[in-house]
């Protein structure tokens, strides 16, 4: 790398055409998922059977995103406290929901 060059290393590793390709691929994926969601919601509008809640994909997205966010916070806190020298243990409430228990810092 030439001294004084302001181009980042990441920009040098990923050529511009790959970035454009990824952006276009992501756009096509999103549009495809929107189209599938519209088709399913139109089909499910006339279906009122007992399985219809399973096809509410946007609601499932929020449920699973919330669970993932909660687990990320718990395990991130575990990693942070471990680095700070605390002894941590992950326990489960009702054998389903993890939570973190931290004890006194370990002696150095």
Secondary structure, DSSP 8 states (H G I E B T S, - for coil): --TT----HHHHHS-HHHHHHHHHHHHHHHHHHHHHHHHHHHHHHT--STTGGGG-HHHHHHHHHHHHHHHHHHHHHHHHHHHTTEEEEEEEETTTEEEEEEEEE---
